[in-house]
Protein backbone atom coordinates (compact mmCIF):
# COMPACT_ATOMS: atom_id res chain seq x y z
CA UNK A 1 0.00 0.00 0.00
CA UNK A 2 1.05 3.60 -0.59
CA UNK A 3 1.48 5.94 2.36
CA UNK A 4 1.62 9.75 2.11
CA UNK A 5 4.98 9.96 3.85
CA UNK A 6 7.20 7.53 5.70
CA UNK A 7 8.30 7.77 9.32
CA UNK A 8 11.06 5.79 10.93
CA UNK A 9 9.25 3.79 13.61
CA UNK A 10 11.88 1.06 13.78
CA UNK A 11 11.83 -0.59 17.19
CA UNK A 12 8.52 0.99 18.19
CA UNK A 13 5.67 -1.23 19.38
CA UNK A 14 2.27 -0.15 18.04
CA UNK A 15 -0.86 -1.71 19.54
CA UNK A 16 -4.04 -1.34 17.49
CA UNK A 17 -7.38 -2.44 18.94
CA UNK A 18 -10.02 -3.32 16.38
CA UNK A 19 -7.00 -3.69 14.15
CA UNK A 20 -8.57 -5.75 11.37
CA UNK A 21 -11.44 -3.31 10.81
CA UNK A 22 -11.93 -1.37 7.59
CA UNK A 23 -10.10 1.75 8.77
CA UNK A 24 -7.73 0.31 11.35
CA UNK A 25 -6.40 -2.38 9.03
CA UNK A 26 -5.02 0.48 6.93
CA UNK A 27 -3.47 1.96 10.07
CA UNK A 28 -1.78 -1.36 10.81
CA UNK A 29 -0.37 -1.63 7.28
CA UNK A 30 0.94 1.95 7.39
CA UNK A 31 2.59 1.49 10.79
CA UNK A 32 4.14 -1.74 9.57
CA UNK A 33 5.48 0.01 6.46
CA UNK A 34 7.15 2.53 8.76
CA UNK A 35 8.98 -0.19 10.68
CA UNK A 36 6.82 -0.54 13.79
CA UNK A 37 6.14 -3.89 15.36
CA UNK A 38 2.35 -4.04 15.04
CA UNK A 39 0.20 -5.86 17.60
CA UNK A 40 -3.28 -6.37 16.16
CA UNK A 41 -6.00 -6.87 18.79
CA UNK A 42 -9.43 -8.20 17.88
CA UNK A 43 -12.09 -10.11 19.74
CA UNK A 44 -11.70 -12.90 17.19
CA UNK A 45 -8.10 -13.60 16.27
CA UNK A 46 -8.63 -15.06 12.78
CA UNK A 47 -9.01 -11.77 10.86
CA UNK A 48 -6.08 -10.31 12.76
CA UNK A 49 -3.92 -13.28 11.84
CA UNK A 50 -4.67 -12.83 8.15
CA UNK A 51 -3.69 -9.15 8.34
CA UNK A 52 -0.54 -9.94 10.33
CA UNK A 53 0.50 -12.47 7.69
CA UNK A 54 -0.03 -9.84 4.98
CA UNK A 55 2.09 -7.27 6.84
CA UNK A 56 4.82 -9.83 7.49
CA UNK A 57 4.82 -10.93 3.84
CA UNK A 58 5.39 -7.29 2.88
CA UNK A 59 8.51 -7.14 5.03
CA UNK A 60 6.98 -5.81 8.24
CA UNK A 61 6.57 -7.26 11.71
CA UNK A 62 3.10 -8.00 13.04
CA UNK A 63 1.18 -10.49 15.16
CA UNK A 64 -2.45 -10.96 16.12
CA UNK A 65 -3.83 -11.15 19.65
CA UNK A 66 -7.32 -11.85 20.94
CA UNK A 67 -9.09 -9.69 23.52
CA UNK A 68 -12.49 -8.21 24.28
CA UNK A 69 -11.53 -4.59 24.99
CA UNK A 70 -14.34 -4.29 27.56
CA UNK A 71 -12.90 -7.15 29.65
CA UNK A 72 -9.99 -6.08 31.89
CA UNK A 73 -8.60 -9.58 32.34
CA UNK A 74 -8.66 -10.19 28.58
CA UNK A 75 -6.84 -6.91 27.87
CA UNK A 76 -4.30 -7.67 30.59
CA UNK A 77 -3.68 -11.10 29.05
CA UNK A 78 -3.16 -9.52 25.62
CA UNK A 79 -0.82 -6.95 27.18
CA UNK A 80 1.28 -9.71 28.74
CA UNK A 81 1.44 -11.63 25.44
CA UNK A 82 2.42 -8.51 23.47
CA UNK A 83 5.06 -7.60 26.04
CA UNK A 84 6.51 -11.09 25.73
CA UNK A 85 6.50 -11.01 21.91
CA UNK A 86 7.40 -7.40 21.11
CA UNK A 87 8.15 -5.44 24.29
CA UNK A 88 6.42 -2.47 25.89
CA UNK A 89 3.87 -0.37 24.02
CA UNK A 90 5.00 2.94 22.45
CA UNK A 91 1.92 3.72 20.35
CA UNK A 92 -1.67 2.81 21.20
CA UNK A 93 -4.42 3.19 18.61
CA UNK A 94 -7.82 2.67 20.24
CA UNK A 95 -9.83 1.68 17.19
CA UNK A 96 -12.28 -0.86 18.60
CA UNK A 97 -15.88 0.35 18.59
CA UNK A 98 -19.20 0.02 16.85
CA UNK A 99 -22.94 0.33 17.02
CA UNK A 100 -25.76 -2.11 17.80
CA UNK A 101 -29.21 -2.48 16.16
CA UNK A 102 -30.76 -2.58 19.65
CA UNK A 103 -29.67 1.04 20.11
CA UNK A 104 -30.80 2.30 16.68
CA UNK A 105 -34.17 3.83 15.80
CA UNK A 106 -35.97 3.02 12.53
CA UNK A 107 -36.94 6.62 11.85
CA UNK A 108 -35.30 10.02 12.12
CA UNK A 109 -38.21 11.79 13.82
CA UNK A 110 -40.89 10.81 16.33
CA UNK A 111 -44.46 10.42 15.18
CA UNK A 112 -47.58 8.89 16.66
CA UNK A 113 -47.60 6.30 13.87
CA UNK A 114 -44.25 4.96 15.04
CA UNK A 115 -45.46 4.58 18.62
CA UNK A 116 -48.59 2.77 17.45
CA UNK A 117 -46.74 0.38 15.12
CA UNK A 118 -45.18 -2.59 16.93
CA UNK A 119 -43.04 -3.30 13.86
CA UNK A 120 -41.31 0.10 14.06
CA UNK A 121 -38.65 0.84 16.67
CA UNK A 122 -38.55 4.35 18.08
CA UNK A 123 -36.64 5.95 20.93
CA UNK A 124 -39.07 4.62 23.53
CA UNK A 125 -38.46 1.06 22.33
CA UNK A 126 -34.66 1.05 22.56
CA UNK A 127 -33.21 -1.66 24.77
CA UNK A 128 -31.07 -0.49 27.72
CA UNK A 129 -28.78 -3.48 27.17
CA UNK A 130 -28.06 -2.35 23.61
CA UNK A 131 -27.42 1.23 24.71
CA UNK A 132 -25.05 0.01 27.43
CA UNK A 133 -23.26 -2.28 25.01
CA UNK A 134 -22.54 0.60 22.62
CA UNK A 135 -21.15 2.72 25.45
CA UNK A 136 -19.09 -0.20 26.68
CA UNK A 137 -17.38 -1.05 23.42
CA UNK A 138 -16.76 2.59 22.43
CA UNK A 139 -15.85 4.21 25.76
CA UNK A 140 -14.78 1.43 28.13
CA UNK A 141 -13.02 -0.12 25.13
CA UNK A 142 -10.76 2.95 25.15
CA UNK A 143 -10.54 3.41 28.91
CA UNK A 144 -9.20 -0.08 29.69
CA UNK A 145 -6.48 -0.31 26.98
CA UNK A 146 -5.39 3.25 27.83
CA UNK A 147 -4.97 2.24 31.46
CA UNK A 148 -3.19 -1.02 30.78
CA UNK A 149 -0.96 -0.08 27.83
CA UNK A 150 -0.61 3.53 28.96
CA UNK A 151 1.19 2.31 32.07
CA UNK A 152 4.04 1.13 29.82
CA UNK A 153 4.35 4.67 28.50
CA UNK A 154 4.07 6.33 31.91
CA UNK A 155 6.89 4.18 33.27
CA UNK A 156 9.22 5.40 30.51
CA UNK A 157 7.96 8.97 30.17
CA UNK A 158 6.99 8.81 26.50
CA UNK A 159 4.28 7.52 24.21
CA UNK A 160 1.35 8.30 21.96
CA UNK A 161 -2.32 7.39 22.37
CA UNK A 162 -4.70 7.98 19.47
CA UNK A 163 -8.42 7.36 19.93
CA UNK A 164 -10.90 6.96 17.10
CA UNK A 165 -13.83 9.30 17.59
CA UNK A 166 -16.35 10.31 14.92
CA UNK A 167 -18.03 13.31 13.35
CA UNK A 168 -20.97 12.18 15.52
CA UNK A 169 -19.05 13.66 18.43
CA UNK A 170 -19.55 17.16 17.01
CA UNK A 171 -23.18 16.87 15.88
CA UNK A 172 -25.21 13.70 16.54
CA UNK A 173 -26.60 11.86 13.55
CA UNK A 174 -30.20 10.74 13.48
CA UNK A 175 -31.16 7.13 14.29
CA UNK A 176 -28.00 6.30 16.28
CA UNK A 177 -28.30 8.03 19.68
CA UNK A 178 -26.09 5.63 21.63
CA UNK A 179 -23.26 5.68 19.11
CA UNK A 180 -23.37 9.46 18.80
CA UNK A 181 -23.35 9.94 22.57
CA UNK A 182 -20.58 7.38 23.04
CA UNK A 183 -18.33 9.04 20.47
CA UNK A 184 -18.95 12.43 22.11
CA UNK A 185 -17.77 10.79 25.33
CA UNK A 186 -14.68 9.47 23.51
CA UNK A 187 -13.75 12.99 22.41
CA UNK A 188 -14.33 14.38 25.89
CA UNK A 189 -12.30 11.59 27.49
CA UNK A 190 -9.49 12.19 24.97
CA UNK A 191 -9.21 15.79 26.13
CA UNK A 192 -9.38 14.82 29.81
CA UNK A 193 -6.67 12.19 29.47
CA UNK A 194 -4.48 14.53 27.41
CA UNK A 195 -4.54 17.09 30.23
CA UNK A 196 -3.95 14.46 32.91
CA UNK A 197 -0.93 13.04 31.08
CA UNK A 198 0.41 16.32 29.73
CA UNK A 199 3.43 16.39 32.06
CA UNK A 200 4.20 12.69 31.61
CA UNK A 201 5.59 12.76 28.07
CA UNK A 202 2.48 11.04 26.70
CA UNK A 203 0.40 12.76 24.04
CA UNK A 204 -3.28 11.86 23.63
CA UNK A 205 -5.30 12.84 20.55
CA UNK A 206 -8.22 11.58 18.50
CA UNK A 207 -9.13 11.25 14.85
CA UNK A 208 -12.78 11.86 13.97
CA UNK A 209 -13.46 10.19 10.61
CA UNK A 210 -16.33 11.35 8.46
CA UNK A 211 -18.15 9.11 6.01
CA UNK A 212 -16.07 6.49 4.26
CA UNK A 213 -17.66 4.10 1.79
CA UNK A 214 -16.69 0.46 2.31
CA UNK A 215 -18.12 -3.03 2.11
CA UNK A 216 -19.10 -2.68 5.76
CA UNK A 217 -21.61 0.11 5.12
CA UNK A 218 -22.42 -0.58 1.47
CA UNK A 219 -26.08 -1.46 2.12
CA UNK A 220 -26.56 1.76 4.11
CA UNK A 221 -25.10 3.98 1.39
CA UNK A 222 -25.76 2.29 -1.95
CA UNK A 223 -28.76 0.76 -3.70
CA UNK A 224 -28.40 -2.49 -5.68
CA UNK A 225 -28.03 -0.42 -8.88
CA UNK A 226 -25.11 1.49 -7.26
CA UNK A 227 -27.08 4.70 -6.92
CA UNK A 228 -26.83 6.43 -3.51
CA UNK A 229 -29.54 5.69 -0.96
CA UNK A 230 -31.67 8.52 0.42
CA UNK A 231 -29.42 8.67 3.50
CA UNK A 232 -26.29 8.75 1.33
CA UNK A 233 -27.73 11.62 -0.70
CA UNK A 234 -28.25 13.57 2.54
CA UNK A 235 -24.65 12.89 3.54
CA UNK A 236 -23.27 14.03 0.20
CA UNK A 237 -25.41 17.18 0.20
CA UNK A 238 -23.95 18.11 3.59
CA UNK A 239 -20.34 17.28 2.72
CA UNK A 240 -18.82 20.34 1.02
CA UNK A 241 -16.34 18.18 -0.90
CA UNK A 242 -19.32 16.26 -2.31
CA UNK A 243 -17.96 12.73 -1.94
CA UNK A 244 -17.17 9.97 0.51
CA UNK A 245 -13.68 9.58 1.89
CA UNK A 246 -11.20 6.85 1.02
CA UNK A 247 -9.67 4.98 3.99
CA UNK A 248 -6.16 5.87 2.77
CA UNK A 249 -7.03 9.55 3.32
CA UNK A 250 -6.82 9.00 7.08
CA UNK A 251 -3.21 7.86 6.99
CA UNK A 252 -1.61 11.30 6.78
CA UNK A 253 -3.40 12.42 9.94
CA UNK A 254 -2.47 9.19 11.71
CA UNK A 255 1.23 9.44 10.86
CA UNK A 256 1.33 13.15 11.73
CA UNK A 257 -0.14 12.46 15.19
CA UNK A 258 2.16 9.48 15.76
CA UNK A 259 5.33 11.44 14.96
CA UNK A 260 6.75 13.42 17.89
CA UNK A 261 8.78 15.60 15.53
CA UNK A 262 5.72 16.63 13.51
CA UNK A 263 3.14 16.96 16.30
CA UNK A 264 5.18 17.12 19.49
CA UNK A 265 3.16 20.09 20.79
CA UNK A 266 -0.23 18.59 19.81
CA UNK A 267 -2.24 16.93 22.57
CA UNK A 268 -5.94 16.96 23.38
CA UNK A 269 -6.89 17.52 19.73
CA UNK A 270 -9.84 15.85 18.02
CA UNK A 271 -9.07 16.09 14.30
CA UNK A 272 -11.99 15.72 11.87
CA UNK A 273 -11.22 14.09 8.54
CA UNK A 274 -14.62 14.51 6.94
CA UNK A 275 -14.57 16.55 3.75
CA UNK A 276 -15.89 19.57 5.62
CA UNK A 277 -19.02 17.90 7.04
CA UNK A 278 -18.58 19.28 10.57
CA UNK A 279 -17.79 22.77 9.25
CA UNK A 280 -20.94 23.09 7.11
CA UNK A 281 -24.19 24.53 8.47
CA UNK A 282 -26.20 23.35 5.47
CA UNK A 283 -26.78 26.91 4.33
N, C-alpha and C positions, 0 to 999 in steps of 0.2 A: 504494500500500500504506500501511497505518497503521503508525506507529511509536509506541512508548510515550512517548517524549519527544524533543524535537528539540534537537540541538546546533547551534552555528554552526561548521561546518568549512569555511567559505568560504576558498578559497585553498590548502587542504590537499590533498596528493596521497596517496591511499590505494591501495596495491597489494594485490590479493587473488589469491593463487594458488588454483587449483581453483575459480575465481570463478563458473563457471556451474553448479556442483554444487547439489544440493537445498538444503543449508543455506547455503552461501556466496553463492548467488545472492540470497538474502534480505539477507545482509550488504551486498552491493554496492548493492542498491536503497536500503537504509536510509542508507548512507553518502552515496549520491547525493542523497537527500532532504535531507540535512543540509548540502549544499553542497560536499562534497568532489569533487575530480576523481578518478574511479575508473578504475584500470587493472586490467583483468580478464585474468589470465593462465591459459591452459589449454594443454594439449598440442595439441589441435585448436582452431583459432581460430573455427570456424563458430558454435559454441554461444555463445562469448563475444561475437561480433559481434551476434547476435540480442539478447542481454541488454543490450549497450551501446546498441543502437538503442532498446530499450524505455526505458532510463534517460534517454537524450537526449530522447526524445519526451515524457517526463514533466517536462522542464525541467531535467534534470541534465546533468552532463558526464561522459562515460565513453568508453572505447575498449578494444578487445580486442587482446591480444598473444599470440603463440604461443611456448611454451617448455616443454621437458621439465625439470621442477624438479630432476631428478637429473643434469643435464648442465650443467656450469659454463659452457661457452661459450654454450649456449642461453640460460641465465639472464642472462649478461652482455650478450648481444645484446638481450634484452628490456629490460634495465635501460637500455641506451643509447637504445633507441627511446622508452621512457617518459620519460626525461630530456629528450629532444628535444621530445616532444609536450606534456608537463605540467610538467616540472621535477623537482626532487629529492623523494625519498620522505619523507613524514612519518609515515605509518601503514602498517605491514606486517601483513597477515593471512595467516598460513601455513595455508591450508585444504586444500592438495592432499594426498591420501592415498588409502588404500584397501587392500583385501585381495586375495587371489588364490586360486582353487580349488586350486592346487598346494600351498598351505600350509594347507589346511583338512582336518580329519579328518571321516569320515562318521558317526562315533559319538562319544558323550560319554565312554564308558569303555572301557578295554581289555578284550578277552575273547579266548580262544583261537579262537573261531569267526571273529573278524575276521581274525586272522593267517592262518587257513587258507583264507579266501575271497579269491581274487584279484580279485573284483569290488568288495570293500570296501577303503577306504583308511584305514588307521590311522596312528598316529604314526610307526611304523617305515617307512612307505611314502612319507612326505612328501619332496618333491623339494627339495634344497638351493637350486636356482635359484629356486624359488618363494618359499622362506623369505627368501632374500637380496633378492628383488625387493620384498617387503613392507617389509623394513627400509629399503631404498633410498628408496622413494617416501614413506614416512612420516617417517623420521628425516633422511636426507640431503636430502630434499625440503624440510626446514625449515632445516637447517644451511646449505645453499648460498644461498638467498634472504636469510637473516639476515646472512650475511657480506656479500653484494653490495649489498643495499639498506640494511643496517644501517650501512654505511660512510657513506652520505649523512647519516644521523642523527648519527653520531659526529663528523663534520666540523662540524656546526652545534650540537652539544650539546643536542639534544632529539629526541624521537621515541617512538613506541609500537610494540611488536611484540606481536602476539597469536597464539599457536599454538593449533591445534585438537587437543586430546587426546581422551580418551574415558573413560567409566566403566570400561572395560577396564584402565585404568592403575591403578585402585585394587584391583580384584579381577578376575583373568582369567576370561573366559567360556570355556565348553567349546567345542571344535571349532576354535577360531581361535587357536592358540598364537602364530603369528608376529605377527598383528595386535595381540594383547593385549600381547605383549612389546615390540613397536615403540611402542605408545602409552605404555607405562610409561617407555620411553626418552625419548619426547617430553616427558613431564612432568618427568622428571629433568633433561633438557637445558634446559628452560624455567627451572628453578630455578638451574641453574649459570650460564646466560647472564644471568639477572637480577642475580645477585651480581656477576658480572664487569663488567657495565655500570652498576652502581648509582651510581657517581660520575660518570657521563658525561651524565646527563640523559635517558637512555633507560630506559623502563620495559618489562619483559618479563613477560607473564602468559599463562595458557592458559585456555581454556574446555573443559570436559569434558562434552560432550553425553551424555545418556542415550539412551533409545530413542524415536525419532521415526518415525512411520508415514508413508511416502511411496511413490510409484510405484516407486522404486528398490528397496525391500525388501518390496514387497507380497507376493510369492510366499513369502517367508520367514515373514511374519506372518499372512497371511490365506488361508483356503481359498477355492475357487471360489464357495462359497455365502456368503462374507463372514464366516464364523465364524472365530475365532482358531485358528491352528495350535497344536499341542502346545507348541512352543517359545514362541509368543506367550503362551499361558496361563501358562507358567512365569514369563515376564517380568512379566506383570501381577500375578501372585500376590506377586512380590517387589518390586513398586513400591508403596510405601505410598499414593500418590495414586490408584492403581488404574487408570491410563490411560496412553496414549502421549502424548508431547509434540507440540506443534505448532511447526513451524519458527519462527514469529513469536515464540515464547516465549524464544528465544535473544537477541533483539534488545536487550532491556533490559540484559542483562549485557554484550553487545558495546559498546553506547554508553557505559555506565558505565566500562568499562575504557579506552575510547578517550579519554575526557574527562579532561584533567589537573586540572580543577577538582574533579571528583567523586571521582577515584581517584588523586590525585597522590602519595599515600603508599603506594600498592599496587603492589608488584612481587614477582615470584616466586610468585604465587598461581596455583593450579590450581582453578578454580571449577566444581564440578559443577552441571549443570542437568539433573536426572534424576528429579524427582518423589520423591526420597528413597531411590532404589535403593541408593546407596552407603552410606546411613546404617542400612539395615535388615539385621538379622542373620538374618531369616527366622523368628524366634521371638518 
